[in-house]
């Protein structure tokens, strides 16, 4: 039909007819698979929060890549009415409005946004009016001219010609307060206190030195820290004091990463981590308990010894403020990031006596999911979990002695299940391979999903691809995967793409993805295996590839390939493999271990464990798998895809972000050079400004501020596959 017809504005009864006609016509159009351009127009939905009175849901909508990939806050009533957009961004803003949160009384919404040169905290009244920016300033903390550890400026030699002196900073006699860039915030439940954390602002002297290019970086000697401040708020939400006097620094060493208020508003749990990459030497987080009275911080922050250095969030408070939940590394031998949920009794006010942590997930055959746990009125802890290809929620007993109880759910993927302080209702996001993500509400936990109206995530409804759960055996392990077929498979054998997930501690989930439809729309079946080392199958399974990367996990992938080729209409002579991050690393292993594939695509891979270890952002994760490379030379080389480059034959495509700090550019460059010199057909494409995660999001059709990189990568993927699978261009 003519879609332009649906864009006209008409009046009176004709408007109702025209809009109804357009809606019906669009719904009756035969859905098609998305194109690469379509994937530039996909929005995302996230972070639903039920209002304090339970009448509305705040959520975040992120614009499609083609529209800048900016995030905005929306609100929708739970009973009748449509969603409306609350926040908008100026053209110069590249991120939008982030970290939306209700005021405790529901009268306003707080958020952070970059306006001008500063990331500010805003308060938007729900009754109407403009958002108010908080004037948050601090006195300069960093003064390079007084740093006793600073390298002294160069001096001319005896002849007066031996080089120029670096400009020396002169501290101002009366330094002006500086605006902070807000990293995060937390409002106390009584609305009286604002906790905010921010990095020390750049001083005028530092700015001048940077402009003069006197900007050498002394590694691991960064003097700017992420600090915590407390400010009192008036009843109307404004600051009780003006400007620099409003923010009171809390005596905690940086860097501050998270803060969570007690429901009684009398205590604040804060997590800090030693700065300057201390975590590269091992977990370095510290949990602190801060008492807050009518005048502010009351006493000295108390370090909580019961909460380990691996704590990573998952904070929830019991209603009486005596217990708290937290997520931390499992007690089992498992990869870093294998978290469990714990509960601990906190010291009573005036005491330092902590309880012993209670382990809630011992022997759980899944893993902890991402999301906020909740202490329920029935004495259980509600927490997110990942189980196989599903994301769900379970009820945990507070003593850890009973098996967790699963909540009923109508879709395989349920995320962001949450409630308000009074638990007057629950909201979540739901999706399946055939159902796009939707916002759900129920008045009672475990109730059916009442879908709330939200903006469409795509310009039109695309053809969905139903997943099939497949299982196979490999070295005595049961391995699962998700299999997708194009319509052509009903008549003939089709090519297959094996798609390996990131991680290794990751897993494919039974989600709705336009990226899947894009691949299937080209006539290709897709197999997504969860080999040993994947999350969501218990800690023993997650640890099964320790010191064996490219070994048992490779065999799991190939066993899955054998299984689907044997049982399904797959053309065994038209196979390809692709992956990103760990999936890209597996692609490198496959390149040197088998010639069964006609094409291999590797995104942001690890290729050489030696150079990766020394140049990646942090090495703690890799160290668990094979130790320090210089102490385990044979192990590190055996688990480097580069070690098999001499046996490579298959055409290979590398896609790499130039600003990738997780798997740096040099990894892809090493593989490119090795394969070229081995005479293997290899192509490499790099993307300026792109870091690890953002490039992946762009390729997979999720919102990204880079307008064309994902599109370019998809086009190259299609052309590379069609060329090497012997297909004509579609």
Secondary structure, 3 states (H helix, E strand, C coil): CCHHHHHCCCCHHHHHHHHHHHHHHHHHCCCCCCCCCHHHHCCEEEEEEECCCCCEEEEEEECCHHHCCCEEEEEEECCCCCCEECCCCCCCCCCEEEEEEECCCCCEEEEEEEECCEEEEEEEECCCCCCEECCCEECCCCCHHHCCCCCCCCCCCCCCCCCCCCCCCCCCCCCCCEECEEEEEEECCCCCEEEEEEECCCCHHHHHHHHCCCCCCCCCCCCCCEEEEEEEECCCCCECCCHHHCCEECCCCCCEEEEEECCCCCEEEEEEECCCCHHHHCCCEEEEEEEEECCEECCCCEECCCCCCCCCEEEEECCCCCEEEEEEECCCCCCCCCEEEEEEECCCCCCCCCCCCEECCCCCCCEECCCCCEECCCCEEEEEEEECCEEEEEEEECCCCCCCEECCCCCCEEEEEEECCCCCCEEEEEEECCEEEEEEEECCCCCCCEEECCCCCCCCCCCCCCCEEEEEEECCEEEEEEEECCHHHHCCCEEEEEEECCCCCCCCCCCCCHHHHHHHCCCCEEEEEECCCCCCCCHHHHCCCCCCCCCHHHHHHHHHHHHHHHHCCEEEEEEEEEEECHHHHHHHHHHHHCCCCCEEEEECCCCCHHHHHHHCCCCHHHHHHHCCHHHCHHHHHHCCHHHHHHHCCCCEEEEEECCCCCCCHHHHHHHHHHHHHCCCCEEEEEECCCCHHHHHHHHCCCCCCCCCHHHHHHHHHHHHHHHHCCCCCC
